[in-house]
Each structure stands twice: as structure tokens, then as C-alpha cells.
């Protein structure tokens, strides 16, 4: 199985161009943040990006338009996964949100604070964390859509100095209950982090650092950053001689 690189970007008018650059750099999957006013799982970088997006008027309908334009730019084959919070779906209507997101090009959803038992009619990627019980990991794995998202540490999104020491145990527990791909996120921000996480999981998710690079260096810088992650993840998949 090829290791996967997933890149998270907040929804802005310029996001479709950034998404296209990320795919050119080697991203296999894209997550598009639909901003929410009280994002409990997000660290300072994504939280500030969400606040900026809201100030720019990126409400649900405009985010769906961003999603549709992103789909147009990246083509039909790249999975696109809106990531948001349950209050957004509650306000918009759960089934209506999924129908409109799918029509705009979404392949699944991530709803960070929606319990696995809730809204079973809405396809979504489930998240598990080091604090999840084995029973919750098994339930999430049984109900997830396509792959399982491992929150590699206890805390919010954001760069860390090293990959969490909690990840290995979480990967082991997840592999015991599912054959689906498992991707690790939260705290992965450098090629070294990506390589270390990819030796354990089936891929990585990078969000905060991707947003920072995009803000600092635009599409070209993001493309180069994703390419560096791609090289690191691919090297981790090659057994040592």
C-alpha cells in the first residue's frame, strides 16, 4: 500500500489554487476546513485561519463554492473531505449539508465533534485519539468511511518538536480492529515528522504547517513543502537495506 499524504487547508477564495499546488506537490488527499467560531480541536494556527475566513465571509455556502472550485481544479480523482464541526451541520441541516457537499465534489466528511453514534446516515471519516478506549476505537473503525483518522496526541492541532510517543500504541490498537488505511495527524509539521509517522501509519495529515507555508510563500511554497513531505513519506515506505 502506498503511503498517503493528506493536506488540510482552510477555505478561502484562494484555496482552490493552493489545493491545486498541493496536489502538484504530491498530496493524495485534501481536507478543506469549513470555519467555525469555536473550534475546540484546533490549535492557534488553524483557529486564527478560521477567524480570518469568517471575517472574509466564508460561511457554509461560500465554502461549498470553494469546494466546487477546488474539485474543478484538482480533477475527479483526488479525494476532497470537508472538515468542520457539528454546529455547522446542525444549522444547515445534516442531510442537506451532505447532499450539497457531495454535489460540490466532496468524497466524505470529517466532523470533529460529532460522536460516532450520531447521524449514522452521514458518511464521515472517524477520529480516534490516545484517550479512546479500545471499544471506541473498534466502533469508530467499524463505522468510518474509507480510512481512520488517528489523532496522534492528547491536545489540539499544531506543530510539535517531535512525533507523539502515543502514536505507536494507538496504531497498534487500530490495526488490531481494522484493515482500513490509518492516517496520523496532529503535530506533524516537518519531513522528519512525516517520515517517523509514516513508518507506523499508512499516511499522514498536515494542517497547521501547510497553512503557515501557504500564508508565507503562496502556492509555489506550498507545492515545494508538500513535495518534501512526499519524499519523506515515500522513503519511510522503503525497507532499509
Steps between C-alpha positions, in 0.01 A plus 500: 500500500634841407531739790263794478556872547195699604512879513254715693420849377250752633236614251588840353442645153861409414480145636423327167830627357684385814329161482610458141857580603484248785391226259780597262738458795375148565197522728271198464209643694380849598304609804323837475416673823155656526562761772314495828501763773595264783732231355589298810741260327701768323823660612590866449596485130179336380290694750637832371455385140138417577444840659652668195281294268188597692598866482527457123147365487582131454171362624369159399376592154824673404697206637296267280583723204868478599466122512344493153775718354763283669344192343510669162869579538626169639290273281271209583743261665637686804292435813364826645379493860339802666596516868280691739292485818156366575346845558555584133307191391234561765438850369506400133324165537695174520369330189485826305864570590615160380294519179635846416856411596487186287357698208790745537756219484544366853586133533434484875489724808689547823292641785740539788251511788223274372483176701526182297146400598345824375362558149590153368352593163784749439816335358806626683854417598515420870770627735656312789752625754737352759225555758249290300416168659558184300123467467473852353787432261326186377165681460661789313686259273178313423314818406769712337482590133802373310775568751551563869645829629740455791537807720857425597507696826285629780442865414419730211643530153832676453871448451700305757870427538459127439238244406294399801622200693134400531466428129656153491259360756202657329606354164533157658151520648352619172668229294359239735144591396518617137671441169403847376774759446589696811637852470666692781453871558544771764855615568657393168670799341838403350632236260670328794168484685332369184758225457476395863120487495493318166713218636207427733184611318380477139533872449508842656285811531666842511296809570647780709837507330340476155290807580806688625701416188211601275469832683874565487590372155183455296425211263863448395620472857220264590576283198865471607406428862260223402765358267739479795237312700438270203870409480514438875189281505614301196841443655336370816315242291824354364654234727856563609762301313 
